[in-house]
Amino acid sequence: MSKTVLLVEDEPNIIEAISFLLERDGWTVRIHSQGGDAVEAVARVAPDVVVLDVMLPGRSGFDILRDLRSEATTKELPILMLTARGQTKDRELAESYGVSHFMTKPFSNEEMLGKVRELYAASVDKS
Amino acid sequence: MPKSALTGSRIREHRLMRGLKQADLARQIGISASYLNLIEHNRRRIGGKTLLALSEVLGIDPSTLSQGAERAVVTQLQDAAASDVDTLVELDQIDDLVARFPGWAAKITAQHRRLRALEQTVGGLNDRLTHDPVLSEKMHEVLSTVSAIRSTASILVATPDLGTEWQARFYSNIDTESRRLADSSASMAAHLDVLSRKDTGRATPLEAVFAAFDARGHHLVELEEGGDPHALATQLPEIDSAEARALALQYFRTYSADALAMPLDAFEAAAHELNFDPAALAGRFSVPLEAALRRLASLPRGATIPDIGLVSCDAAGALLVRKSPSGLALPWFGAGCPLWPLYAALNAPGVPIRRLIEGEDGARFTAMALAHPSGPLRFDRPPVYHAIMLLVAQDDQQDDPAIPVGSSCRICARSDCDARREPTVLTQA
């Protein structure tokens, strides 16, 4: 059974590109485009990896990340943050909340795919 | 003859040129030799009758002797020196520079002000790049669009077995995103263009308002004649941005209200009658004391009107009004001297404070300060106070103890000052 990525992103064409890439790589991709109930979506989908945008309608990715890290079930969940806000303070904020990796847009497909695989492998090793 | 920019030094030079002894000149104008000695060494301010008498005996125009504009230039040159402590300059020869090469001195001060303004503009733009929500949103949109295009284009290039349906879809996506990129780039460029057009050499809207008041001697003829503050805010060349216009409008409305409550002719007559006493004038016109202080500083300069300065600040000490009197240059940038009664007034809102102060050159002023609420008082919010200080130049011989003050710490050479917040650069260079 393939592993699942939950892609929390609101840009349709980025969703389509990332979904295509991940599915071609053998992942099951679930999409969620709202920030407000993203934490519930994670609980519902129970993904192996989350790809999380920062600027989302309803709620910021930072807040979602913080909430996920406060839950025992998602405390160690691999979370890759994608953002156009690449400032040092944003990266530091994400790291302080416990992000697994922080990647700024625009990113290369290989870089993004490689990081999803790497985060998943690390989580498997840890468990 | 190398002339000094300071009045006392000039008097001394002209006296020596005429071969007059200090005691003889003092006797001719009716002051003591020791007092003339203090004047010649710039330890006492000179003005009024004594200046006229001296110029008459020395056979020169009083304006040749008087300081004022030159003092301000000296202070600005000191500020320029203070801004670059790595470059040693001949601070003790600033007076000579001003007197012998006034054009170069003016050029240096103008460039220094321009440099400081540009530094502040850069700081402001940096703040905008970091905090401007509009720019942040536009940047986010551009990067997101570029990201979509890059990922999609990479898929098209790196996936030779891509079916025609996917190909068509991704080409369409690139087309959509490239149009969006064009729009968002143009929008961001337009926003940056608005920012860049704000760079007029004045760092802030407040600087523009200061420039407008300075250019008119803080006397706005248009508003004295009942002109519309809004119209004036759109007419003055110094008021060159929407933000500056909005700020200027506040100042001009206050000016208009003061002019209406204290009409110029009546106020000027009353000022003479009441010996320029702000409290008495406030009583005469039934206005708050701070309004009378403002109005005194807006009187047009004339032979019968004393040299009056005005400075005001908010509760954080930031200067809101800056009218320098001759002999006490107010700082162009940053906070003023902590010993100004202006700041003491903030400690006792509503209590008028009158002090005799003395600038570094010996010029003396009666400083009248008051902290007053800057807006309506509310039960559910703490009051917001502004402080205002009127500076009235004092005539010659006054031996009452005065509070020694400066312009600002960096360019103040006074030693043993309890209020000093940072070292002066004047003694370091």
Interface residues (C-beta under 8 A of the other chain):
Chain A: E11 N13 I14 E16 A17 I18 F20 L21 R24 M55 L82 A84 R85 Q87 T104 K105 P106 F107 S108 N109 M112
Chain B: T130 S136 M139 H140 V142 L143 S144 V146 S147 A148 I149 R150 S151 T152 S154 I155 A158 T159 W166 R169 F170 N173 T176 E177
